[in-house]
Amino acid sequence: MANVKENKLAYAANINNKSIVQGLNSTAQGQTESSKGVIIECVPGAFKNTAEAASDYLPPLPPDDTHLYTLRVYGLDVDHVDLPKHFSLTDLNQKIIRHTVGEHELHFWYKPN
């Protein structure tokens, strides 16, 4: 997601707040390292969605066992980033590279029940 101005988001904020732009998640069709800079084949044979469906929030959903997730938050010196609907990771990086004043990564392990 991009253009999030709050420190905390309510449930379904990604749907209800139209100023928030959502990028493609790992279920998008046709996104590969060579075409858009997004690696999605980390789950071989995983389901693939249309760009519309792949832009929705996808909670941790490991394929079988414990899986490592990484969340990255960027602090920018601008209030708004002009990104297209269904932006890719490459689109995001190209837009924010000159505006990033800080970033933080959170790594966590998640195991399905």
C-alpha positions as CSV (number, residue, x, y, z in Angstrom):
1,M,0.0,0.0,0.0
2,A,1.1,3.6,-0.6
3,N,0.0,7.0,0.5
4,V,-0.9,5.8,4.1
5,K,-0.8,8.9,6.3
6,E,-2.0,7.3,9.6
7,N,0.2,5.4,12.1
8,K,-2.6,2.9,12.5
9,L,-5.2,1.6,10.0
10,A,-8.7,0.4,10.8
11,Y,-10.0,-2.8,9.4
12,A,-10.8,-2.5,5.7
13,A,-9.0,0.9,5.5
14,N,-7.4,-0.3,2.3
15,I,-10.9,-0.6,0.8
16,N,-12.6,2.4,2.4
17,N,-9.9,5.0,2.1
18,K,-9.6,5.9,-1.6
19,S,-6.4,7.9,-1.1
20,I,-4.6,4.6,-0.3
21,V,-3.2,3.0,-3.5
22,Q,-2.6,-0.7,-3.4
23,G,0.1,-2.5,-5.3
24,L,0.2,-6.0,-6.6
25,N,0.7,-8.8,-4.2
26,S,2.4,-12.2,-4.8
27,T,-0.7,-13.8,-6.4
28,A,-0.6,-11.6,-9.5
29,Q,-0.3,-13.3,-12.9
30,G,2.7,-12.7,-15.0
31,Q,4.8,-10.8,-12.5
32,T,8.3,-12.2,-12.6
33,E,11.8,-11.1,-11.8
34,S,12.5,-10.3,-15.4
35,S,9.3,-8.5,-16.3
36,K,8.5,-6.3,-13.3
37,G,11.1,-6.9,-10.6
38,V,8.6,-8.8,-8.4
39,I,9.5,-12.3,-7.5
40,I,6.3,-14.3,-7.0
41,E,7.3,-17.9,-7.7
42,C,8.4,-18.4,-4.1
43,V,5.4,-20.7,-3.8
44,P,5.6,-23.0,-6.9
45,G,2.2,-23.8,-8.3
46,A,0.5,-21.2,-6.1
47,F,-2.8,-19.7,-7.3
48,K,-2.6,-16.6,-9.4
49,N,-5.1,-13.8,-9.6
50,T,-6.0,-11.0,-11.9
51,A,-4.4,-7.6,-11.2
52,E,-7.6,-6.4,-9.5
53,A,-7.7,-9.4,-7.1
54,A,-4.0,-9.3,-6.6
55,S,-4.2,-5.7,-5.3
56,D,-6.1,-6.7,-2.2
57,Y,-4.5,-7.2,1.2
58,L,-3.3,-10.7,1.6
59,P,-2.6,-11.9,5.1
60,P,0.2,-14.2,6.0
61,L,-0.6,-17.5,4.2
62,P,2.3,-19.9,4.2
63,P,2.0,-22.8,1.8
64,D,2.7,-25.5,4.3
65,D,5.0,-24.9,7.3
66,T,6.6,-22.0,9.1
67,H,7.4,-19.1,6.7
68,L,9.4,-15.9,7.1
69,Y,7.6,-12.6,6.2
70,T,9.2,-9.2,5.8
71,L,7.3,-5.9,6.1
72,R,9.1,-2.7,5.1
73,V,7.9,0.8,6.0
74,Y,9.4,3.8,4.3
75,G,9.4,7.4,5.6
76,L,9.3,9.9,2.8
77,D,9.8,13.7,2.5
78,V,6.6,14.0,0.5
79,D,2.9,13.6,1.5
80,H,1.8,11.8,-1.7
81,V,3.4,9.4,-4.2
82,D,1.8,9.3,-7.7
83,L,1.5,5.6,-8.3
84,P,-0.8,3.8,-10.7
85,K,-3.5,1.4,-9.4
86,H,-1.9,-2.1,-9.2
87,F,1.6,-0.7,-9.0
88,S,4.6,-3.1,-8.8
89,L,7.5,-3.1,-6.4
90,T,9.6,-1.6,-9.3
91,D,7.1,1.2,-9.7
92,L,7.2,2.0,-6.0
93,N,11.0,1.9,-5.8
94,Q,11.4,4.2,-8.8
95,K,9.0,6.8,-7.3
96,I,10.4,6.8,-3.8
97,I,14.1,6.4,-4.3
98,R,14.8,10.2,-4.1
99,H,12.3,10.8,-1.3
100,T,13.2,8.2,1.2
101,V,14.4,9.7,4.5
102,G,14.1,6.5,6.5
103,E,13.0,2.9,6.4
104,H,12.4,0.0,8.8
105,E,12.1,-3.7,8.3
106,L,10.1,-6.1,10.4
107,H,10.8,-9.8,10.0
108,F,8.5,-12.4,11.5
109,W,7.8,-16.1,11.3
110,Y,4.3,-17.4,10.8
111,K,3.0,-21.0,10.9
112,P,-0.5,-22.0,9.9
113,N,-2.5,-23.9,12.5
